[in-house]
Amino acid sequence: QVQLVESGGGSVQAGGSLSISCAASGATWIIKSMAWFRQAPGKEREGLAGIYFGGGRTFYADSVKGRFTISQDNAKNTMYLQMNSLKPEDTPMYYCAADPRNGVGWTAPREADFRYWGQGAQVTVAS
């Protein structure tokens, strides 16, 4: 089993920056793909960015491309999401996810493709 814990959410003014982290524990050696999602109340979970170990690829949704950066520190078993130029619509809960599959052929992260999930971190962007 893999456990994921997000940290680093908070409040920021529009145009500001935040970084959130996702620490993995347990059977971390099985993780071959990781991703960030977000979900606003009453809306579907949106895949934002993914790291797919198959081919060493990263993917960004159009809504965050150029503003958000996904990265990982293998030594710390931690994934990060650096969020710049934040907008009020970037506000909802952010979730990290991981899966044992290497993501070959994957593009946008899909909720159904990820087995392990964190509990979420709240990000609030004030206008």
C-alpha positions, -999 to +999 in steps of 0.1 A: +000+000+000+010+036-006+000+065+015+000+101+001-002+132+023-005+167+008+008+198+026+014+235+019-020+247+008-033+281+020-045+315+009-030+339-015-040+370-035-046+367-072-013+369-091+006+353-062+023+319-058+019+288-037+037+255-036+020+223-024+038+190-016+028+154-017+048+130+005+046+093-003+052+065+022+047+028+023+055+008-008+068+038-027+089+016-050+058+006-069+049+041-079+054+047-116+032+077-123+020+106-102-003+135-108-021+165-094-058+170-096-082+196-083-119+196-076-143+225-069-175+219-051-201+203-074-176+198-102-157+169-116-121+163-105-098+179-130-064+165-139-038+193-139-004+178-143+012+144-144+046+128-142+048+095-161+079+074-154+074+056-187+095+078-209+101+104-182+072+125-195+053+153-179+019+166-189+000+198-181-036+207-187-042+238-208-057+256-178-024+255-159+003+252-186+029+279-183+018+287-147+021+255-128+052+232-126+052+196-114+084+181-100+096+154-077+124+146-053+129+108-054+152+109-024+124+124-003+096+104-020+079+138-025+061+154-054+056+192-057+033+215-075+046+251-079+017+274-087+024+309-101+002+337-114-027+322-094-063+332-104-095+330-083-106+300-104-075+281-091-092+280-057-105+244-050-091+214-032-059+199-047-053+162-046-022+142-054-024+107-069-001+078-077-003+046-096+019+015-102+015+018-140+041+039-159+018+060-179+030+050-214+006+066-238-011+087-212-018+123-217-041+143-194-042+126-160-075+108-155-091+101-122-098+065-131-061+058-139-048+064-104-051+040-075-037+060-046-049+093-034-041+119-008-066+136+014-064+170-003-050+204+004-072+236+002-060+265-019-078+298-018-070+326-042-086+359-033-094+384-061 
